[in-house]
Amino acid sequence: MIGLTALGAEQDSGHLLKDGLIVLGKGVALLAGVALLMRFILPKLLPAMARTQELLVLFSIAWAVLFAAGGDMLGFSKEVGAFLAGVSLASTHFREMIAVRLTSLRDFLLLFFFIGLGAQLDLSLLGAQIFPALIFSVFVLVGNPIIVMIIMGYRPSAHSLTHFSQHLEMLDLNGVNWQPLVNSGKPFVEIIKTSRDIGADLILIGAHGSDFFEELFVGTTAERVARKSELPVLIVKQPPSTPLCRRILVPTDFSTAATEAALYAQVIAPEAKFDYVHIYSLWGDGKLTPTTAMDEQHQLMHDNIRAKAENQMREWLDAGVGRDHNYRYHLRPGRPGTIIPKLAEELNNDLIIMSTRGQSSLAYALLGNVTEHTLKQSRCDLLTLRPTNFHFELI
């Protein structure tokens, strides 16, 4: 097609072979130039241009105009040059971002393309060509897409990727470099596999999906990701009221895992206020009658348990957790899975950060029982952490 376009545009010199060789040489030079630009120039230019949406759009348009002008100067059509510009941009990792941002401009300019094309038609010949035109139109509208899909290996995920990219574009994530990915399979499995493949540091996921019945009987995707991922998982339950977390609740049982969670919280939110809470069990809690519970001996035992818990909390904080930041600590008797969500609501915490494995060897398999209850009952966001040596095989 490039050769035919150039031959049609060249002035006839009377030497078809000579003209053909000239066109071939120009075509090879054009394709070689495009290949060199794709190999050495675009990989360096595009990452810098992609820092802002506006700059990426302007660069893409300028790139297409440059190629269109170059194609016209070499004797090819402007369309050929613009097509090669599109091919070169489509070879980069930013193709989805460019495609989404230029969709509206493409649709707008496409109107003028067809207006210009229609203005050049000779309507006096329309009557004689109506039936061949109808047959050709049916082929173009029906047969051509099928052939293209077969040749190009069209996948349903491509359609999903386009819609996903458009959704991300609508969110207007200024200052955030994002890359849409679409996989097929079990959501929690694909999320964890992808996080491993790309070397992610954190998984961010909404608390609930769209399948109510599956979540009711099997659990949410967020729960299953938190159970089986070795990465920190941030489960979002509320829309953000401020850009940063202001107050963070960190439950502790004084284990190594709890210490890691506290230190991790201080790293990701050094300016936040911290609430450290330890939930302790009272002797005979829930089993004593009101009369027995008021016994002085039992009350003294409860006071001793609380005093021991307070000493442990102070030692834990003095060991390094409580240094150089704003914090308060809380001691509460009862069941951790019930107390933690209530305390977070009482203190108006933005985020709960906790390890999924503590001192108990009888914790719920793959996800701590306390974390399981907190995830289901808390209203604020929850960040779950795994021990550093944790790894779960998905298959």
C-alpha positions as CSV (number, residue, x, y, z in Angstrom):
1,M,0.0,0.0,0.0
2,I,2.9,2.4,0.8
3,G,4.4,1.6,-2.6
4,L,1.2,2.1,-4.5
5,T,0.6,5.4,-2.7
6,A,4.0,6.6,-3.6
7,L,3.8,5.5,-7.2
8,G,0.5,7.3,-7.6
9,A,2.0,10.5,-6.2
10,E,5.3,10.4,-8.3
11,Q,5.5,12.2,-11.6
12,D,5.7,9.7,-14.4
13,S,9.3,9.7,-15.8
14,G,8.5,7.0,-18.3
15,H,10.8,4.5,-16.5
16,L,8.6,2.3,-14.3
17,L,11.5,0.2,-13.0
18,K,13.5,3.4,-12.0
19,D,10.4,4.9,-10.3
20,G,9.8,1.6,-8.5
21,L,13.4,1.4,-7.2
22,I,13.2,5.0,-6.0
23,V,10.0,4.3,-4.2
24,L,11.5,1.2,-2.7
25,G,14.5,3.0,-1.5
26,K,12.4,5.8,0.1
27,G,10.2,3.1,1.7
28,V,13.1,1.3,3.2
29,A,14.7,4.5,4.4
30,L,11.4,5.5,6.0
31,L,10.9,2.2,7.8
32,A,14.5,2.1,8.9
33,G,14.1,5.6,10.4
34,V,10.9,4.6,12.2
35,A,12.7,1.5,13.6
36,L,15.6,3.5,14.9
37,L,13.3,6.0,16.5
38,M,11.3,3.2,18.1
39,R,14.5,1.6,19.4
40,F,16.5,4.5,20.7
41,I,14.5,7.7,20.9
42,L,11.0,6.8,22.1
43,P,12.1,4.7,25.2
44,K,14.0,7.8,26.5
45,L,11.4,10.4,25.6
46,L,8.1,8.9,26.6
47,P,8.8,8.2,30.3
48,A,9.7,11.9,30.7
49,M,6.6,13.0,28.7
50,A,4.3,10.7,30.6
51,R,4.8,12.5,33.9
52,T,1.9,14.8,33.1
53,Q,-1.2,13.9,31.0
54,E,-1.2,17.1,29.0
55,L,2.4,16.8,28.0
56,L,1.9,13.2,26.9
57,V,-1.1,14.2,24.7
58,L,0.8,17.1,23.1
59,F,3.8,14.9,22.4
60,S,1.7,12.2,20.8
61,I,0.0,14.7,18.5
62,A,3.3,16.4,17.6
63,W,4.8,12.9,16.9
64,A,2.0,12.1,14.5
65,V,2.2,15.4,12.7
66,L,6.0,15.1,12.3
67,F,5.6,11.6,10.8
68,A,2.8,12.8,8.5
69,A,4.9,15.7,7.3
70,G,7.9,13.4,6.8
71,G,5.8,10.9,4.8
72,D,4.5,13.7,2.6
73,M,8.0,15.1,1.9
74,L,9.2,11.6,0.9
75,G,6.4,11.3,-1.7
76,F,4.1,9.2,0.5
77,S,0.7,10.3,1.7
78,K,0.2,12.1,5.1
79,E,-1.9,9.1,6.1
80,V,1.0,6.7,5.7
81,G,3.2,8.9,7.9
82,A,0.6,9.2,10.6
83,F,0.0,5.4,10.4
84,L,3.7,4.7,11.1
85,A,3.6,7.2,13.9
86,G,0.8,5.2,15.5
87,V,2.6,2.0,15.0
88,S,5.7,3.4,16.7
89,L,3.7,4.7,19.7
90,A,1.8,1.4,20.0
91,S,5.1,-0.4,20.5
92,T,5.7,1.3,23.8
93,H,4.4,0.5,27.3
94,F,2.4,3.8,27.3
95,R,0.1,2.7,24.4
96,E,-3.0,2.3,26.6
97,M,-2.4,5.7,28.3
98,I,-2.0,7.4,24.9
99,A,-5.0,5.6,23.3
100,V,-7.3,6.5,26.2
101,R,-6.3,10.2,26.2
102,L,-6.6,10.6,22.4
103,T,-9.9,8.8,22.0
104,S,-12.0,12.0,22.2
105,L,-9.7,13.9,19.8
106,R,-9.8,11.0,17.4
107,D,-13.5,10.8,17.3
108,F,-13.7,14.6,16.8
109,L,-11.3,14.7,13.9
110,L,-12.7,11.6,12.3
111,L,-15.9,13.6,11.5
112,F,-13.9,16.0,9.4
113,F,-12.1,13.2,7.6
114,F,-15.3,11.8,6.4
115,I,-16.7,15.2,5.5
116,G,-13.6,15.8,3.3
117,L,-13.9,12.4,1.8
118,G,-17.5,12.9,1.0
119,A,-16.9,16.3,-0.6
120,Q,-14.6,14.6,-3.2
121,L,-17.2,12.1,-4.3
122,D,-18.8,12.3,-7.7
123,L,-22.5,11.7,-7.0
124,S,-23.3,11.3,-10.7
125,L,-21.8,7.8,-10.6
126,L,-23.7,6.8,-7.5
127,G,-26.7,5.2,-9.2
128,A,-24.7,2.7,-11.2
129,Q,-22.6,1.6,-8.2
130,I,-25.3,1.2,-5.6
131,F,-25.4,-2.6,-5.5
132,P,-21.7,-3.2,-5.6
133,A,-21.3,-0.5,-2.9
134,L,-23.9,-2.3,-0.7
135,I,-22.1,-5.6,-1.0
136,F,-18.7,-4.0,-0.3
137,S,-20.2,-2.1,2.7
138,V,-21.6,-5.4,4.2
139,F,-18.2,-7.0,3.8
140,V,-16.4,-4.0,5.4
141,L,-18.8,-3.8,8.3
142,V,-19.2,-7.6,9.0
143,G,-16.5,-9.6,7.3
144,N,-13.5,-7.2,7.7
145,P,-13.8,-7.0,11.6
146,I,-14.0,-10.9,11.8
147,I,-10.9,-11.3,9.5
148,V,-9.0,-8.7,11.5
149,M,-9.9,-10.3,14.8
150,I,-8.7,-13.7,13.6
151,I,-5.4,-12.4,12.2
152,M,-4.7,-10.1,15.1
153,G,-5.7,-12.7,17.7
154,Y,-8.4,-10.6,19.3
155,R,-9.1,-11.5,23.0
156,P,-12.0,-10.5,25.1
157,S,-9.5,-9.1,27.6
158,A,-8.7,-6.4,25.1
159,H,-12.2,-5.0,25.4
160,S,-12.1,-5.2,29.1
161,L,-8.7,-3.4,29.1
162,T,-10.1,-0.5,27.1
163,H,-13.0,0.0,29.5
164,F,-10.7,-0.4,32.5
165,S,-8.4,2.3,31.0
166,Q,-11.3,4.6,30.4
167,H,-12.5,4.1,34.0
168,L,-9.0,5.0,35.3
169,E,-8.9,8.0,33.1
170,M,-12.2,9.2,34.5
171,L,-10.7,9.0,38.0
172,D,-8.2,11.8,37.0
173,L,-5.3,10.3,38.9
174,N,-3.0,13.3,38.5
175,G,0.6,12.6,39.5
176,V,0.1,8.9,39.6
177,N,1.8,6.6,37.0
178,W,-0.6,3.7,36.4
179,Q,-0.6,0.7,34.1
180,P,-3.9,-1.1,33.5
181,L,-3.7,-4.9,33.5
182,V,-6.5,-7.4,32.8
183,N,-6.3,-11.1,33.6
184,S,-8.7,-14.0,33.6
185,G,-9.2,-16.4,36.4
186,K,-10.0,-16.3,40.1
187,P,-9.7,-12.7,41.2
188,F,-7.7,-13.3,44.4
189,V,-5.3,-15.7,42.7
190,E,-4.6,-13.4,39.8
191,I,-4.2,-10.4,42.1
192,I,-1.5,-12.2,44.2
193,K,0.2,-13.7,41.1
194,T,0.4,-10.3,39.4
195,S,1.7,-8.7,42.6
196,R,4.5,-11.2,42.6
197,D,5.2,-10.8,38.9
198,I,5.6,-7.0,39.0
199,G,7.4,-6.9,42.3
200,A,4.7,-4.9,44.1
201,D,5.2,-3.5,47.7
202,L,1.5,-3.2,48.5
203,I,-1.9,-4.5,47.4
204,L,-4.7,-1.9,47.5
205,I,-8.2,-3.3,47.3
206,G,-11.8,-2.4,48.0
207,A,-13.6,-4.1,50.9
208,H,-16.5,-5.4,48.8
209,G,-17.1,-6.4,45.2
210,S,-20.2,-6.9,43.1
211,D,-21.0,-10.5,43.9
212,F,-23.0,-10.4,47.1
213,F,-23.8,-14.2,47.4
214,E,-20.2,-15.3,46.7
215,E,-19.0,-12.8,49.4
216,L,-21.7,-14.1,51.8
217,F,-20.7,-17.8,51.6
218,V,-17.0,-17.7,50.5
219,G,-15.8,-14.4,51.7
220,T,-14.8,-11.2,49.8
221,T,-11.9,-11.0,47.4
222,A,-10.3,-8.7,49.9
223,E,-10.5,-11.3,52.6
224,R,-9.0,-14.0,50.4
225,V,-6.2,-11.8,49.2
226,A,-5.4,-10.8,52.9
227,R,-5.4,-14.5,53.8
228,K,-3.0,-15.7,51.2
229,S,-0.8,-12.7,50.2
230,E,2.7,-12.3,51.7
231,L,2.5,-8.5,50.9
232,P,0.8,-5.8,53.0
233,V,-2.8,-5.5,51.9
234,L,-4.6,-2.2,52.4
235,I,-8.4,-2.9,52.4
236,V,-10.3,0.3,51.8
237,K,-13.8,0.7,53.4
238,Q,-14.3,4.5,53.4
239,P,-13.7,7.3,50.9
240,P,-10.7,9.4,52.0
241,S,-11.6,12.5,54.0
242,T,-8.0,13.9,54.0
243,P,-5.0,13.2,51.7
244,L,-3.1,11.5,54.6
245,C,-4.0,9.3,57.6
246,R,-4.3,11.5,60.7
247,R,-4.8,8.8,63.4
248,I,-3.8,5.1,63.2
249,L,-4.8,2.3,65.6
250,V,-2.2,-0.5,66.0
251,P,-3.2,-3.5,68.1
252,T,-0.4,-5.4,69.8
253,D,0.1,-8.6,71.7
254,F,3.8,-7.7,72.2
255,S,4.9,-10.3,69.6
256,T,7.6,-9.7,67.0
257,A,4.9,-9.5,64.3
258,A,3.1,-6.7,66.3
259,T,6.4,-4.8,66.6
260,E,6.9,-5.1,62.9
261,A,3.4,-3.7,62.3
262,A,4.0,-0.8,64.6
263,L,7.3,0.1,63.0
264,Y,5.8,-0.2,59.5
265,A,3.0,2.2,60.5
266,Q,5.6,4.8,61.6
267,V,7.4,4.5,58.3
268,I,4.4,5.0,56.1
269,A,2.7,7.8,58.2
270,P,5.4,9.5,60.3
271,E,3.2,12.6,60.9
272,A,0.1,10.6,62.1
273,K,-1.0,10.2,65.7
274,F,-0.8,6.6,66.9
275,D,-3.0,4.7,69.3
276,Y,-1.5,1.4,70.5
277,V,-4.0,-1.0,72.1
278,H,-3.5,-4.2,74.0
279,I,-6.6,-6.4,74.7
280,Y,-6.1,-8.7,77.7
281,S,-8.3,-11.5,79.0
282,L,-9.6,-11.4,82.5
283,W,-9.6,-14.7,84.5
284,G,-13.1,-16.3,84.3
285,D,-14.4,-13.6,82.0
286,G,-17.9,-14.6,80.8
287,K,-18.1,-17.6,83.1
288,L,-18.5,-16.0,86.5
289,T,-21.8,-15.0,87.9
290,P,-22.3,-11.3,88.9
291,T,-22.0,-12.3,92.6
292,T,-18.8,-14.2,92.1
293,A,-17.3,-11.5,89.9
294,M,-17.6,-8.9,92.7
295,D,-15.6,-11.0,95.0
296,E,-12.6,-9.1,96.3
297,Q,-10.2,-11.9,95.5
298,H,-11.3,-12.0,91.9
299,Q,-11.2,-8.2,91.7
300,L,-7.6,-8.2,93.0
301,M,-6.7,-10.8,90.4
302,H,-8.2,-8.6,87.7
303,D,-6.2,-5.6,89.0
304,N,-3.0,-7.7,88.8
305,I,-3.7,-8.8,85.3
306,R,-4.2,-5.2,84.2
307,A,-1.1,-4.1,86.0
308,K,0.9,-6.8,84.3
309,A,-0.5,-5.7,80.9
310,E,0.4,-2.1,81.5
311,N,4.0,-3.1,82.5
312,Q,4.3,-5.1,79.3
313,M,2.9,-2.2,77.2
314,R,5.5,0.2,78.7
315,E,8.3,-2.2,78.2
316,W,7.2,-2.8,74.6
317,L,7.1,1.0,73.9
318,D,10.4,1.7,75.7
319,A,12.1,-1.0,73.6
320,G,11.9,1.2,70.6
321,V,8.3,1.3,69.3
322,G,7.4,4.4,71.2
323,R,10.3,6.6,70.2
324,D,10.1,9.9,68.4
325,H,6.5,10.1,67.5
326,N,3.1,11.1,68.9
327,Y,1.2,8.2,70.5
328,R,-1.2,7.1,73.2
329,Y,-1.7,3.6,74.5
330,H,-4.9,1.9,75.6
331,L,-5.6,-1.2,77.7
332,R,-8.9,-3.0,77.3
333,P,-10.3,-6.2,78.7
334,G,-12.3,-8.5,76.4
335,R,-12.2,-10.1,73.0
336,P,-9.8,-8.4,70.6
337,G,-11.9,-9.1,67.5
338,T,-14.8,-7.2,69.1
339,I,-12.9,-4.5,71.0
340,I,-10.6,-3.3,68.2
341,P,-13.4,-2.2,65.8
342,K,-15.3,-0.5,68.6
343,L,-12.2,1.3,69.9
344,A,-11.3,2.5,66.3
345,E,-14.8,4.0,66.0
346,E,-14.6,5.5,69.5
347,L,-11.2,7.1,68.7
348,N,-12.1,8.1,65.2
349,N,-9.2,6.3,63.6
350,D,-8.6,6.5,59.9
351,L,-6.7,3.3,59.7
352,I,-6.0,0.1,61.6
353,I,-2.6,-1.6,61.0
354,M,-2.2,-5.1,62.4
355,S,-0.2,-8.3,61.7
356,T,-2.1,-11.4,60.6
357,R,-0.1,-13.6,63.0
358,G,0.6,-13.0,66.7
359,Q,1.6,-15.2,69.6
360,S,-1.2,-17.6,69.5
361,S,-0.4,-20.9,67.8
362,L,-4.1,-21.7,67.4
363,A,-4.8,-18.7,65.2
364,Y,-7.1,-19.1,62.3
365,A,-5.3,-20.8,59.4
366,L,-3.8,-18.3,56.9
367,L,-5.4,-15.3,58.6
368,G,-5.4,-14.5,62.3
369,N,-8.8,-14.9,64.0
370,V,-8.5,-11.4,65.4
371,T,-7.7,-9.9,62.0
372,E,-10.6,-11.8,60.5
373,H,-13.1,-10.3,62.9
374,T,-11.6,-6.9,62.7
375,L,-11.8,-6.9,58.9
376,K,-15.5,-7.8,59.0
377,Q,-16.6,-5.5,61.8
378,S,-14.4,-2.3,61.4
379,R,-15.7,0.7,59.6
380,C,-12.3,2.3,58.9
381,D,-9.6,1.1,56.5
382,L,-7.5,-1.9,57.5
383,L,-3.9,-2.6,56.6
384,T,-2.8,-6.2,57.2
385,L,0.8,-7.3,57.4
386,R,2.5,-10.7,57.1
387,P,5.7,-11.9,58.9
388,T,8.7,-11.4,56.6
389,N,9.2,-15.1,56.0
390,F,5.6,-15.9,55.1
391,H,4.8,-17.4,51.6
392,F,1.7,-19.2,50.5
393,E,1.5,-21.4,47.5
394,L,-1.6,-20.6,45.4
395,I,-1.6,-23.9,43.6
